[in-house]
């Protein structure tokens, strides 16, 4: 409404004048409200931009560890009630530090199974003569050890097949049979392939670098030759991968996670598109298994197919496809507290430097939950379940009340608001671990299993084809399963590749890492 231009334009009638003033006041209130909403919108945008800037600075320059510097000092703050005033969460924090010299860590002894090369240093005959005239007698020795590394020893294995002929006639000639080997007609032995595969998939050394290393020994093995040999080995271990899936699905607890992978030659997709490497970990505690699967998609249909025929408890992060598949297939879905904590950690990192706030309170509630788990780590399932029912549930109840109250106080699009909403959305799945003593609080074992793949990806960057991505999944499965069972990957692959050519197809289980001699 246009404002009145001058006093001459005002009506003489009191009723009309009153009506005009009321309309003017309403217009001013609407305009003030609009300005207030605009100011609030801009404040929220500025707050979000500052949060994003602080998070980006932390990702670029900050420590990658999720440990909180103030965690122990704020631990009791989680006991505050849900009615805590806002001002209590925004006070500046000045940590009280006390310097205490740490005791130097003792050097760990070298493994007993390593070979020892002894160098004995004796006293001379003259030095062994005592001032009293006697000869000193040996009463012991002082041993010091240093680690000595010999570079890779390269040698050639010659297989000599004797030929025999009949002396009475010239028609009969016999040659000793060929031995069964991992890759017939290949120049690389079983041990060489174990070395190459371990170097790439356990140590993250791409094949082109390994080719350059071998060239220093005057051995010409191109990246293409190494790649083809690796893929042939990956295809020969398919029976072990199939057995591993059956082994994992027979146990009533399965961990699952996924990470991106780039495949250049993928039908129907550009070279720059993303595919995914899925990982599953499960099996009995004394025979754990890790299974990798390459898939072009991260869809719910893919997750459903990978979990087909599985029945039990499924531990994952908050990816919605897992929730959908668990509901459709009747799985008990557990959600990871480490992922929930990570979101509050990001909210903590987005706070102004030197400030503490509500994110710190949430992190310390979660710290109390992990404190219960740490205390009962070595307990049996029944004891752990009782402790969770008596201690963890009380912490969760107080945390839930705090979350509901905080949800009403913080904007939903801030880092803290997103963390609070995520935790409340998956609250049932996050709490479900307390119902059983054998169920885990987080998905860390799956994340630890997929981490070597993520680190290796930074070196070899991509897979050339679907065949290569599938082969990588098979080899990662065996290496990570060996590590999960406490076996050194190279030794296990040497043992496996030498036994595989003569193995009984009906006894694949004997080739698994937990049966390694």
KAMO-V949453 format. One record per residue. N is the residue number from 1. RES is the residue in one letter. PHI is phi in whole degrees, 0 to 359 (none if undefined). OMEGA is omega in whole degrees, -180 to 180 (* if undefined). Layout:
# KAMO-V949453
n;res;phi;omega
N;RES;PHI;OMEGA
N;RES;PHI;OMEGA
This chain:
# KAMO-V949453
n;res;phi;omega
1;X;none;179
2;X;286;179
3;X;286;179
4;X;292;-174
5;X;289;-176
6;X;204;-180
7;X;295;-180
8;X;294;-179
9;X;277;-179
10;X;287;179
11;X;288;179
12;X;279;-178
13;X;287;-178
14;X;298;-178
15;X;297;179
16;X;293;179
17;X;297;178
18;X;298;179
19;X;297;179
20;X;296;180
21;X;295;178
22;X;296;179
23;X;295;178
24;X;298;180
25;X;296;178
26;X;296;179
27;X;295;179
28;X;296;178
29;X;294;178
30;X;296;179
31;X;295;178
32;X;296;179
33;X;295;179
34;X;297;178
35;X;297;180
36;X;295;179
37;X;296;179
38;X;296;179
39;X;298;179
40;X;297;179
41;X;299;-180
42;X;292;177
43;X;298;179
44;X;295;178
45;X;296;179
46;X;298;179
47;X;299;-180
48;X;295;180
49;X;294;178
50;X;295;176
51;X;299;-179
52;X;298;179
53;X;295;-180
54;X;295;178
55;X;296;-179
56;X;294;176
57;X;298;-180
58;X;293;179
59;X;296;-176
60;X;277;-172
61;X;243;-174
62;X;276;178
63;X;289;-179
64;X;278;-180
65;X;294;179
66;X;267;178
67;X;291;-179
68;X;265;-179
69;X;292;-175
70;X;252;-171
71;X;299;-177
72;X;291;-178
73;X;284;-178
74;X;262;-172
75;X;303;-178
76;X;284;-179
77;X;294;179
78;X;291;179
79;X;279;-179
80;X;292;-177
81;X;280;180
82;X;293;-178
83;X;271;-178
84;X;300;179
85;X;292;-177
86;X;298;-175
87;X;296;-178
88;X;289;-176
89;X;266;-173
90;X;241;-179
91;X;284;180
92;X;287;-174
93;X;250;175
94;X;243;-176
95;X;295;178
96;X;264;-176
97;X;250;175
98;X;230;-177
99;X;281;177
100;X;218;-178
101;X;293;178
102;X;281;175
103;X;287;-178
104;X;299;-179
105;X;291;180
106;X;289;178
107;X;292;180
108;X;284;179
109;X;293;177
110;X;288;-176
111;X;304;-178
112;X;292;-175
113;X;278;176
114;X;287;178
115;X;294;180
116;X;248;173
117;X;249;-174
118;X;272;170
119;X;243;-174
120;X;261;178
121;X;251;-177
122;X;255;168
123;X;283;176
124;X;290;179
125;X;302;-179
126;X;291;-179
127;X;289;-179
128;X;276;178
129;X;269;-180
130;X;279;-180
131;X;295;179
132;X;277;179
133;X;105;179
134;X;279;174
135;X;263;-179
136;X;296;178
137;X;257;-180
138;X;291;180
139;X;238;-180
140;X;161;-180
141;X;207;176
142;X;251;-174
143;X;249;171
144;X;239;-175
145;X;233;173
146;X;230;178
147;X;283;180
148;X;239;-178
149;X;252;176
150;X;260;179
151;X;302;-176
152;X;310;179
153;X;268;-178
154;X;255;179
155;X;217;-179
156;X;246;176
157;X;268;178
158;X;260;174
159;X;254;-176
160;X;257;179
161;X;253;-177
162;X;290;177
163;X;247;-178
164;X;230;179
165;X;226;179
166;X;284;180
167;X;280;-178
168;X;276;178
169;X;225;-177
170;X;256;-174
171;X;261;-174
172;X;253;175
173;X;229;179
174;X;235;179
175;X;239;178
176;X;302;-175
177;X;292;176
178;X;287;175
179;X;283;175
180;X;283;-180
181;X;232;-177
182;X;296;-179
183;X;233;178
184;X;301;179
185;X;69;178
186;X;273;180
187;X;280;-177
188;X;269;178
189;X;280;178
190;X;299;-180
191;X;292;177
192;X;296;179
193;X;293;176
194;X;297;179
195;X;294;-178
196;X;296;-177
197;X;292;178
198;X;296;-179
199;X;298;-178
200;X;281;-169
201;X;270;176
202;X;258;-175
203;X;252;175
204;X;73;179
205;X;264;-178
206;X;298;-176
207;X;293;-180
208;X;293;176
209;X;287;178
210;X;295;177
211;X;299;178
212;X;292;178
213;X;295;179
214;X;295;179
215;X;297;178
216;X;293;175
217;X;265;-179
218;X;61;177
219;X;247;-177
220;X;264;174
221;X;232;-176
222;X;289;176
223;X;300;-179
224;X;296;179
225;X;295;178
226;X;298;-178
227;X;298;-180
228;X;295;179
229;X;294;179
230;X;298;-179
231;X;293;178
232;X;294;176
233;X;296;180
234;X;299;179
235;X;283;180
236;X;288;-178
237;X;265;-180
238;X;304;177
239;X;302;178
240;X;291;180
241;X;293;178
242;X;296;177
243;X;296;-178
244;X;299;178
245;X;296;178
246;X;299;180
247;X;298;-180
248;X;293;-174
249;X;286;178
250;X;281;-179
251;X;261;-171
252;X;279;176
253;X;216;-177
254;X;224;174
255;X;261;-177
256;X;210;178
257;X;204;-180
258;X;207;178
259;X;212;-175
260;X;285;173
261;X;210;-180
262;X;260;178
263;X;240;-172
264;X;290;-175
265;X;254;-180
266;X;242;-176
267;X;304;175
268;X;77;-179
269;X;226;175
270;X;291;-176
271;X;296;-177
272;X;273;-178
273;X;286;-177
274;X;253;168
275;X;247;-172
276;X;221;171
277;X;251;-179
278;X;261;179
279;X;233;175
280;X;232;177
281;X;229;-180
282;X;189;-179
283;X;92;179
284;X;299;-179
285;X;302;-179
286;X;271;178
287;X;217;-178
288;X;290;178
289;X;226;178
290;X;232;-176
291;X;234;176
292;X;259;176
293;X;225;174
294;X;271;178
295;X;219;178
296;X;291;-171
297;X;229;174
298;X;247;-172
299;X;286;176
300;X;297;179
301;X;298;178
302;X;295;178
303;X;300;180
304;X;296;180
305;X;294;180
306;X;293;180
307;X;256;-180
308;X;299;179
309;X;77;177
310;X;266;176
311;X;225;-180
312;X;157;180
313;X;264;-178
314;X;239;178
315;X;258;-178
316;X;215;168
317;X;274;-174
318;X;271;177
319;X;299;-170
320;X;298;-179
321;X;298;179
322;X;296;179
323;X;297;-180
324;X;296;-179
325;X;293;179
326;X;300;179
327;X;293;-177
328;X;288;-175
329;X;256;176
330;X;70;179
331;X;271;173
332;X;276;-173
333;X;267;175
334;X;248;178
335;X;248;-170
336;X;273;177
337;X;288;178
338;X;295;177
339;X;292;178
340;X;297;179
341;X;299;-179
342;X;299;179
343;X;291;175
344;X;291;177
345;X;295;176
346;X;296;176
347;X;296;177
348;X;294;179
349;X;291;179
350;X;279;178
351;X;290;174
352;X;303;-176
353;X;298;180
354;X;87;180
355;X;255;170
356;X;241;-177
357;X;203;-174
358;X;293;178
359;X;300;179
360;X;295;179
361;X;296;180
362;X;298;-179
363;X;299;-179
364;X;281;169
365;X;300;-179
366;X;294;177
367;X;299;178
368;X;294;177
369;X;297;179
370;X;290;176
371;X;298;177
372;X;296;-179
373;X;295;-179
374;X;296;-179
375;X;294;-176
376;X;255;-175
377;X;301;-177
378;X;265;-179
379;X;279;175
380;X;281;-174
381;X;298;-178
382;X;295;179
383;X;295;180
384;X;297;179
385;X;295;179
386;X;296;180
387;X;295;178
388;X;297;-179
389;X;291;-176
390;X;270;-176
391;X;247;-175
392;X;296;-178
393;X;297;178
394;X;294;177
395;X;295;-179
396;X;296;179
397;X;297;179
398;X;294;180
399;X;294;-180
400;X;297;178
401;X;297;179
402;X;295;180
403;X;297;-179
404;X;297;179
405;X;291;-179
406;X;293;180
407;X;301;180
408;X;280;-172
409;X;252;-176
410;X;242;177
411;X;298;-174
412;X;291;-176
413;X;267;175
414;X;283;179
415;X;299;178
416;X;292;179
417;X;299;179
418;X;295;-180
419;X;295;180
420;X;296;-178
421;X;294;177
422;X;299;-177
423;X;296;179
424;X;290;-180
425;X;297;-178
426;X;254;-175
427;X;300;-179
428;X;297;-179
429;X;292;179
430;X;291;-179
431;X;275;-170
432;X;295;-178
433;X;298;-179
434;X;288;-177
435;X;280;-175
436;X;211;-178
437;X;288;-179
438;X;268;-179
439;X;275;-175
440;X;275;177
441;X;273;-178
442;X;211;-176
443;X;256;-172
444;X;297;-178
445;X;294;176
446;X;290;178
447;X;296;178
448;X;294;180
449;X;290;-177
450;X;272;-178
451;X;300;178
452;X;301;176
453;X;295;-180
454;X;297;179
455;X;293;178
456;X;297;-180
457;X;299;178
458;X;292;180
459;X;263;-178
460;X;267;166
461;X;69;-175
462;X;202;170
463;X;256;-177
464;X;283;-175
465;X;215;176
466;X;296;177
467;X;299;179
468;X;293;180
469;X;294;178
470;X;293;178
471;X;298;177
472;X;299;179
473;X;300;180
474;X;297;-177
475;X;287;174
476;X;300;-180
477;X;301;-178
478;X;291;-178
479;X;295;-179
480;X;289;174
481;X;294;177
482;X;298;180
483;X;296;180
484;X;296;179
485;X;263;176
486;X;75;-180
487;X;258;175
488;X;290;-171
489;X;302;-177
490;X;296;179
491;X;296;179
492;X;295;-178
493;X;293;175
494;X;300;179
495;X;299;-178
496;X;293;-174
497;X;292;177
498;X;279;179
499;X;270;-172
500;X;301;-177
501;X;300;-178
502;X;254;-175
503;X;287;176
504;X;281;-180
505;X;302;-180
506;X;272;-177
507;X;230;-180
508;X;295;-178
509;X;301;-179
510;X;291;-179
511;X;265;-179
512;X;286;-174
513;X;303;-177
514;X;289;176
515;X;255;-179
516;X;296;-180
517;X;285;*
